[in-house]
Amino acid sequence: MFTKILVALDNTSMSKHVFAEAVSLAKASGARLMLLHVLSPMDDSYPTPVYPGTDSLYTSLHAEAVKAYARQWEIFEREGAALLQSLANQAIAAGVETEFTQNVGDPGEVTCRLAETWAADLVVVGRRGRTGLSELFLGSVSNYVLHHAPCSVLTIQGRVPAEVDSPQQEMAVAQS
């Protein structure tokens, strides 16, 4: 069975479902979890980039824009870390040995690289179900991971359970 499960997460309801499935699988197999969140430019909440001006007239405006970007980035990074800490605490409370990491880059590449360096037996990733042009232009993290991961991949897709009040309720919904 599996001993080390890497779980790729973002801040969506689908990821909550992926997390619940991964915790259930880890409990059943006695596996450890590694929770991964990737800070990616493809994320909807990624801070808006600042482009440097070439005219000295806009130097003070540019400096303010850079400061604003740095503040946005700090919030973006902090929210991701808080999500991971919260989920790790839930998994640990459920009796699953859990650690987490947050990295910057392309989600598919980062997931596969971590799967290799952490020696994961399994990667659990969600699938949003994009098709056609949206998948072509936006890419598919799950598709990339399926084709490049150094281990088995479990793709969670389909209907996401209705919103519930607590992660414990969500895990109960996923187990039923």
C-alpha positions in Angstrom: 0.0 0.0 0.0 1.0 3.7 0.0 3.3 5.1 2.7 3.9 8.7 1.4 1.1 10.6 -0.2 1.6 14.0 -1.8 -1.5 16.1 -2.0 -1.6 19.1 -4.4 -4.0 21.8 -3.2 -5.3 25.2 -4.0 -7.9 27.3 -2.3 -11.0 25.9 -4.0 -13.9 23.7 -2.9 -12.5 20.9 -5.2 -9.3 21.0 -3.2 -11.3 20.5 0.0 -12.7 17.4 -1.5 -9.2 16.2 -2.7 -7.9 16.8 0.9 -10.7 14.8 2.4 -10.1 11.9 0.1 -6.4 12.0 0.7 -6.9 12.0 4.5 -9.3 9.0 4.2 -6.7 7.1 2.1 -3.9 8.0 4.4 -5.8 6.7 7.4 -6.7 3.5 5.7 -3.2 2.8 4.6 -1.2 4.3 7.5 0.5 6.7 5.1 2.1 10.1 5.8 0.8 13.2 4.0 2.7 16.0 2.4 0.4 18.9 1.6 1.5 21.1 -1.3 0.3 24.6 -2.3 2.0 26.3 -5.3 2.0 30.0 -5.6 1.5 30.3 -9.3 0.8 33.1 -11.8 -2.0 31.0 -13.1 -3.9 31.3 -9.8 -6.8 33.7 -9.8 -5.6 35.5 -6.7 -2.0 36.0 -7.9 -0.9 39.6 -7.3 -1.0 41.8 -10.4 2.6 42.3 -11.7 4.3 45.7 -11.7 6.1 46.7 -14.9 8.9 49.2 -14.4 8.6 52.6 -16.0 11.3 54.0 -18.2 10.7 57.7 -17.5 12.1 59.3 -14.4 8.9 61.3 -14.1 7.2 58.1 -12.9 9.8 57.0 -10.4 7.8 57.7 -7.3 4.7 56.2 -8.9 6.7 53.1 -9.8 8.1 52.8 -6.2 4.6 52.9 -4.8 3.4 50.3 -7.3 6.3 48.0 -6.3 5.4 48.5 -2.6 1.8 47.7 -3.3 2.8 44.6 -5.2 5.0 43.4 -2.3 2.1 43.9 0.1 -0.2 41.9 -2.2 2.4 39.1 -2.6 2.8 38.9 1.2 -0.9 38.5 1.7 -1.0 35.9 -1.1 1.8 34.0 0.5 0.4 34.2 4.0 -3.1 33.0 2.9 -1.6 30.0 1.2 0.5 29.1 4.3 -2.6 29.6 6.6 -4.6 27.2 4.4 -1.8 24.6 4.6 -1.4 25.0 8.3 -5.2 24.6 8.9 -5.4 21.5 6.7 -2.3 20.0 8.3 -3.8 20.5 11.7 -7.1 18.8 10.6 -5.2 15.8 9.2 -3.1 15.5 12.4 -6.2 15.7 14.5 -7.6 12.8 12.4 -4.5 10.8 13.3 -2.5 11.2 10.1 1.2 12.2 10.2 1.3 15.4 8.0 3.7 18.0 6.9 3.3 20.8 4.3 5.2 23.0 1.9 4.4 26.0 -0.2 6.5 26.7 -3.3 6.5 29.1 -6.2 6.3 28.1 -9.8 4.3 26.0 -12.3 2.0 23.8 -10.3 2.5 20.7 -12.5 6.2 20.9 -12.5 6.5 21.7 -8.8 4.2 18.8 -7.9 6.2 16.3 -10.0 9.6 17.6 -8.7 8.4 17.4 -5.0 7.0 13.9 -5.7 10.4 12.8 -6.8 12.5 14.5 -4.1 10.1 13.5 -1.3 9.9 10.0 -2.7 6.1 10.0 -2.8 4.3 6.7 -3.5 1.2 8.5 -4.7 0.2 12.0 -5.8 -3.4 13.0 -5.2 -4.6 15.9 -7.4 -8.0 17.4 -8.3 -9.3 17.9 -11.8 -11.4 20.9 -12.6 -12.8 19.4 -15.7 -11.8 22.0 -18.2 -12.0 20.9 -21.8 -11.4 22.3 -25.2 -9.9 25.7 -25.6 -9.9 26.6 -21.8 -7.8 23.5 -21.2 -5.5 24.2 -24.1 -4.8 27.8 -23.1 -4.9 27.4 -19.3 -3.2 24.1 -19.3 -4.1 21.2 -17.1 -2.1 20.6 -13.9 -3.7 17.2 -13.4 -2.9 16.2 -17.0 0.7 17.3 -16.6 1.1 15.4 -13.3 -0.5 12.2 -14.8 2.1 12.2 -17.6 5.2 13.3 -15.6 5.0 12.1 -12.0 7.5 9.6 -10.9 4.8 7.6 -9.0 1.2 6.7 -9.2 -1.4 9.5 -9.5 -4.9 9.6 -8.1 -7.1 12.2 -9.9 -10.1 13.3 -8.0 -12.8 14.6 -10.2 -16.6 14.7 -10.6 -19.2 16.4 -8.5 -17.9 18.3 -5.5 -20.1 17.6 -2.4 -22.3 20.5 -1.3 -20.7 23.0 0.9 -20.6 21.9 4.5 -19.9 23.7 7.7 -16.7 22.0 8.8 -13.9 20.0 7.4 -14.9 17.1 9.7 -18.3 17.1 8.1 -16.7 17.2 4.7 -14.5 14.2 5.5 -17.6 12.4 6.7 -19.4 13.2 3.4 -16.4 11.9 1.4 -16.3 8.7 3.4 -19.9 7.9 2.9 
